[in-house]
């Protein structure tokens, strides 16, 4: 796999000025970003992806690089997810993220949930780190091909019950081939959300709507659940966002950067009934109409443009757009 480059180009600034500057609100809350050491990413795929990112992604580095993607904007805070999403050095990752979040007014951190941990262990870590969210991840499931994990395999029900007790959001990256269109995922989401109403389930990446068909086909099965939210982190297809806005309304959608992945030049393409990530010079462009200066802009810019298109299609007001970029997440992830 190619290792995406890490740079800011004049073309990125031009793209933002032309496409996004008049749309992006002045005040923003980041619902989904990662801080930690690069060594915290232990899978081959993640190691390749982050090879050119800062060795230590701390709060200072995050703040330094925000103007690349959000020039002139005031990011008031963030939901800080540890980079140790595979479970490697989980405790160190949680401690690092908590320490960095504590240096930033308005930000809070997440506790990475391991499926093998006990409910009491999770309670103890909530007491110790005072998180604003919990973060399970499929890579900690006890199977070889974790991309086919059921939600229960990486987020067991006893840990959902603790989230309910603590009234904490849980940020879930759906897997299985069809994501939200998978009937097993739908069934578990409905069961968890109806049984544990004080747990807020955040379906990351527009319910992993990298292929909008999956979100469009599946979203009706979870309609009406008051404790379901969606973050837009690195989702580049407006169709998923339109489905969310039409089914759940603007109060359930939140902008997220997915730092440091948001700073890669590339995007995710929906192709047929799957999706593919392409970065930098990995793609040989076919027929086009723009001359010789071809190249990708930031993933985050592609994602924000998709939000812009979805908000336009759904006639979102300026106040509703401001809620998507700030108010919804600032309220959900407020320090407790």
C-alpha positions as CSV (number, residue, x, y, z in Angstrom):
1,X,0.0,0.0,0.0
2,X,1.2,3.5,-0.7
3,X,2.1,5.8,2.2
4,X,0.2,9.0,1.7
5,X,2.3,12.1,1.7
6,X,2.0,14.9,4.3
7,X,2.1,18.4,2.9
8,X,0.0,21.5,2.2
9,X,-0.1,22.7,-1.4
10,X,-1.3,26.0,-2.9
11,X,-4.0,24.0,-4.6
12,X,-5.4,22.9,-1.3
13,X,-5.8,26.5,-0.2
14,X,-7.4,27.3,-3.5
15,X,-9.8,24.4,-3.3
16,X,-11.0,25.5,0.2
17,X,-11.4,29.1,-1.0
18,X,-13.5,28.2,-4.0
19,X,-15.5,25.2,-2.7
20,X,-15.7,25.5,1.1
21,X,-14.9,28.9,2.5
22,X,-18.4,30.3,2.2
23,X,-19.9,27.1,3.7
24,X,-17.8,26.1,6.7
25,X,-18.9,27.9,9.9
26,X,-16.5,29.9,12.0
27,X,-16.9,27.8,15.1
28,X,-16.3,24.0,15.0
29,X,-16.1,21.0,17.4
30,X,-14.2,17.9,16.2
31,X,-16.3,14.8,17.0
32,X,-13.7,12.3,16.0
33,X,-9.9,12.6,16.0
34,X,-6.9,10.6,17.1
35,X,-3.9,11.5,19.2
36,X,-1.0,9.2,20.1
37,X,2.4,7.9,19.0
38,X,2.7,6.5,15.5
39,X,3.8,3.2,17.0
40,X,0.3,2.9,18.4
41,X,-0.9,1.8,15.0
42,X,0.2,-1.8,14.8
43,X,-1.7,-3.2,11.8
44,X,0.2,-3.3,8.5
45,X,-2.5,-1.2,6.8
46,X,-2.4,1.5,9.5
47,X,1.4,1.5,9.7
48,X,1.6,2.2,5.9
49,X,-1.0,4.9,6.1
50,X,0.6,6.9,9.0
51,X,4.2,6.4,7.9
52,X,4.6,10.1,6.9
53,X,2.5,11.6,9.8
54,X,4.1,13.2,12.8
55,X,5.9,10.7,15.1
56,X,3.9,12.0,18.0
57,X,0.5,13.3,17.2
58,X,-0.1,15.4,20.3
59,X,-2.5,18.3,20.9
60,X,0.1,20.9,19.8
61,X,0.6,19.0,16.5
62,X,-3.1,18.8,15.9
63,X,-3.6,22.5,16.6
64,X,-0.6,23.4,14.4
65,X,-2.0,21.4,11.4
66,X,-5.7,22.4,11.8
67,X,-5.2,25.6,9.6
68,X,-4.2,23.3,6.7
69,X,-7.8,22.0,6.5
70,X,-9.8,24.7,8.3
71,X,-8.1,28.0,7.7
72,X,-9.4,30.8,9.9
73,X,-11.7,28.6,11.9
74,X,-12.1,28.3,15.7
75,X,-12.0,24.7,16.7
76,X,-13.3,25.0,20.3
77,X,-12.6,21.4,21.3
78,X,-12.4,17.7,20.3
79,X,-13.4,14.2,21.2
80,X,-9.8,12.8,21.5
81,X,-9.6,9.1,20.6
82,X,-6.4,7.2,21.4
83,X,-4.4,5.9,18.4
84,X,-4.1,2.5,20.1
85,X,-7.2,1.1,18.4
86,X,-5.7,-2.4,18.0
87,X,-5.4,-2.8,21.8
88,X,-1.5,-2.6,21.7
89,X,-0.4,-0.5,24.6
90,X,-4.0,0.3,25.3
91,X,-3.5,1.7,28.7
92,X,-0.6,4.0,27.6
93,X,-2.7,5.2,24.7
94,X,-5.6,6.1,27.0
95,X,-3.4,7.9,29.4
96,X,-1.7,9.8,26.6
97,X,-5.0,10.9,25.1
98,X,-6.4,11.9,28.5
99,X,-3.3,14.0,29.2
100,X,-3.4,15.8,25.9
101,X,-7.1,16.5,26.1
102,X,-6.6,18.0,29.6
103,X,-4.3,20.6,28.1
104,X,-7.0,21.9,25.7
105,X,-10.1,23.8,26.9
106,X,-13.2,22.1,25.6
107,X,-11.6,18.8,24.7
108,X,-12.2,15.4,26.3
109,X,-10.7,12.0,25.7
110,X,-12.0,8.5,25.1
111,X,-11.3,5.2,26.8
112,X,-10.5,2.4,24.4
113,X,-12.8,-0.6,25.2
114,X,-11.3,-4.0,24.9
115,X,-13.9,-6.8,24.4
116,X,-12.1,-9.0,27.0
117,X,-12.2,-6.5,29.8
118,X,-14.7,-6.9,32.6
119,X,-17.5,-4.4,33.4
120,X,-15.8,-3.6,36.6
121,X,-12.5,-2.9,34.9
122,X,-14.3,-0.5,32.5
123,X,-16.0,1.2,35.5
124,X,-12.6,1.7,37.1
125,X,-11.1,3.2,34.0
126,X,-14.1,5.6,33.6
127,X,-13.5,6.7,37.2
128,X,-9.8,7.1,36.6
129,X,-9.8,8.9,33.2
130,X,-13.2,10.7,33.2
131,X,-13.7,10.2,29.5
132,X,-16.3,11.9,27.3
133,X,-16.7,8.8,25.2
134,X,-15.8,5.1,24.8
135,X,-14.1,3.6,21.8
136,X,-14.3,0.0,20.8
137,X,-12.7,-1.2,17.6
138,X,-13.1,-4.4,15.5
139,X,-9.3,-5.0,15.5
140,X,-9.6,-6.2,19.1
141,X,-12.2,-8.9,18.3
142,X,-11.1,-12.5,18.8
143,X,-11.0,-13.6,15.2
144,X,-8.6,-13.6,12.4
145,X,-10.6,-11.6,9.9
146,X,-11.8,-8.8,12.2
147,X,-13.4,-6.9,9.2
148,X,-16.2,-9.5,9.5
149,X,-16.8,-9.1,13.2
150,X,-20.2,-8.7,14.7
151,X,-20.7,-5.7,16.9
152,X,-21.0,-8.0,19.9
153,X,-17.5,-9.4,19.2
154,X,-15.8,-6.0,19.8
155,X,-18.5,-4.4,21.9
156,X,-20.0,-7.0,24.3
157,X,-23.3,-6.2,25.9
158,X,-22.0,-6.0,29.5
159,X,-19.8,-3.1,28.4
160,X,-22.7,-1.3,26.8
161,X,-24.5,-1.6,30.1
162,X,-21.6,0.3,31.7
163,X,-21.9,3.0,29.1
164,X,-25.6,3.3,29.9
165,X,-24.8,3.6,33.6
166,X,-22.2,6.3,32.9
167,X,-24.3,8.0,30.3
168,X,-21.4,7.9,27.9
169,X,-21.4,8.0,24.1
170,X,-19.8,5.0,22.3
171,X,-18.1,5.6,19.0
172,X,-18.4,2.5,16.8
173,X,-16.8,1.9,13.4
174,X,-19.1,-0.7,11.8
175,X,-17.6,-3.6,9.9
176,X,-18.9,-6.5,7.9
177,X,-19.2,-6.1,4.1
178,X,-22.4,-4.1,4.0
179,X,-22.0,-2.0,7.2
180,X,-25.4,-0.6,8.1
181,X,-27.1,-2.7,5.4
182,X,-26.0,-5.8,7.3
183,X,-29.0,-7.2,9.1
184,X,-27.0,-8.5,12.0
185,X,-25.6,-5.0,12.6
186,X,-29.1,-3.5,12.4
187,X,-30.4,-6.0,14.9
188,X,-27.6,-5.3,17.4
189,X,-27.9,-1.6,17.1
190,X,-31.7,-1.7,17.8
191,X,-31.2,-4.0,20.7
192,X,-28.4,-2.0,22.3
193,X,-30.1,1.3,21.8
194,X,-33.5,0.3,23.1
195,X,-32.2,-1.7,26.0
196,X,-29.7,0.9,27.1
197,X,-31.3,4.3,26.3
198,X,-28.7,6.4,28.3
199,X,-25.9,5.0,26.1
200,X,-25.5,7.2,23.0
201,X,-24.3,5.2,20.0
202,X,-22.2,7.2,17.5
203,X,-21.9,5.5,14.2
204,X,-18.6,6.7,12.9
205,X,-17.9,7.7,9.2
206,X,-21.6,8.1,8.5
207,X,-22.2,4.5,9.7
208,X,-19.2,3.5,7.7
209,X,-21.0,4.9,4.7
210,X,-18.0,5.0,2.5
211,X,-20.4,3.4,0.0
212,X,-23.6,5.4,0.3
213,X,-25.7,2.5,-0.8
214,X,-25.0,0.7,2.4
215,X,-26.2,3.6,4.6
216,X,-29.2,4.3,2.3
217,X,-30.3,0.6,2.3
218,X,-29.8,0.2,6.1
219,X,-30.8,3.4,7.7
220,X,-34.5,2.7,7.7
221,X,-34.0,-0.3,10.0
222,X,-32.7,1.9,12.8
223,X,-35.0,4.9,12.2
224,X,-36.6,6.4,15.3
225,X,-33.7,5.5,17.8
226,X,-33.2,8.7,19.8
227,X,-29.8,7.7,21.1
228,X,-28.1,7.2,17.6
229,X,-25.7,9.7,16.3
230,X,-23.4,9.9,13.3
231,X,-20.0,11.5,12.7
232,X,-18.9,12.4,9.2
233,X,-15.1,11.7,9.7
234,X,-13.5,10.9,6.4
235,X,-16.7,10.0,4.7
236,X,-16.6,11.4,1.1
237,X,-19.9,10.4,-0.4
238,X,-22.8,12.9,0.1
239,X,-25.5,10.1,-0.4
240,X,-24.8,8.7,3.0
241,X,-25.2,12.1,4.6
242,X,-28.4,12.8,2.7
243,X,-29.8,9.6,4.1
244,X,-28.9,10.6,7.6
245,X,-30.3,14.1,7.4
246,X,-33.6,12.9,5.9
247,X,-34.0,10.0,8.4
248,X,-32.6,11.5,11.6
249,X,-32.4,15.2,11.0
250,X,-29.5,17.6,11.5
251,X,-29.2,17.2,15.3
252,X,-27.8,13.7,14.9
253,X,-24.9,14.5,12.5
254,X,-21.5,15.8,13.7
255,X,-18.4,16.9,11.8
256,X,-15.3,14.9,12.6
257,X,-11.8,15.2,11.1
258,X,-10.3,11.7,11.8
259,X,-6.9,13.4,12.3
260,X,-4.3,12.5,11.2
261,X,-6.1,10.7,8.3
262,X,-7.9,13.8,7.2
263,X,-4.6,15.4,6.1
264,X,-3.9,12.7,3.4
265,X,-4.4,13.7,-0.2
266,X,-6.9,11.3,-1.6
267,X,-10.5,10.1,-1.0
268,X,-12.7,7.1,-0.7
269,X,-14.6,6.1,-3.9
270,X,-17.9,4.1,-3.9
271,X,-17.6,1.5,-6.7
272,X,-20.4,-0.9,-7.2
273,X,-21.3,-2.4,-3.9
274,X,-17.9,-1.8,-2.3
275,X,-15.5,1.1,-1.8
276,X,-11.8,1.8,-2.3
277,X,-9.4,4.3,-0.8
278,X,-6.9,6.0,-3.2
279,X,-4.2,8.4,-2.2
280,X,-1.7,10.8,-3.8
281,X,-0.2,9.5,-7.1
282,X,-1.7,6.0,-6.7
283,X,-4.4,6.6,-9.3
284,X,-3.8,7.2,-13.0
285,X,-6.5,9.6,-14.0
286,X,-8.6,8.8,-17.0
287,X,-10.7,11.1,-19.2
288,X,-10.9,14.5,-17.7
289,X,-11.6,18.2,-18.6
290,X,-9.4,20.3,-16.4
291,X,-6.0,20.4,-18.2
292,X,-2.7,19.0,-16.8
293,X,-2.8,20.1,-13.2
294,X,-4.4,17.0,-11.7
295,X,-4.1,15.8,-8.2
296,X,-6.0,15.1,-5.0
297,X,-6.9,17.6,-2.3
298,X,-7.2,16.6,1.4
299,X,-9.6,13.8,2.4
300,X,-11.1,16.3,4.8
301,X,-11.9,18.7,2.0
302,X,-13.6,16.0,0.0
303,X,-15.6,15.1,3.1
304,X,-16.6,18.7,3.8
305,X,-17.7,19.1,0.2
306,X,-19.9,16.1,0.6
307,X,-21.5,17.6,3.7
308,X,-22.0,20.8,1.7
309,X,-23.8,18.9,-1.1
310,X,-25.9,17.0,1.4
311,X,-26.9,20.1,3.3
312,X,-27.9,21.8,0.0
313,X,-29.9,18.8,-1.1
314,X,-31.7,18.8,2.3
315,X,-32.3,22.6,2.5
316,X,-30.3,22.9,5.7
317,X,-30.4,26.4,7.2
318,X,-27.2,28.2,8.4
319,X,-28.2,27.5,12.0
320,X,-28.6,23.8,11.2
321,X,-25.2,23.7,9.5
322,X,-23.6,25.3,12.5
323,X,-25.1,22.6,14.7
324,X,-23.6,19.9,12.5
325,X,-20.1,21.5,12.7
326,X,-20.2,22.5,16.4
327,X,-23.3,22.4,18.6
328,X,-24.3,18.8,18.4
329,X,-20.8,17.4,19.2
330,X,-20.0,20.1,21.8
331,X,-23.1,19.0,23.7
332,X,-22.6,15.3,23.3
333,X,-18.9,15.2,24.2
334,X,-19.0,17.9,27.0
335,X,-16.6,17.2,29.9
336,X,-18.4,15.5,32.7
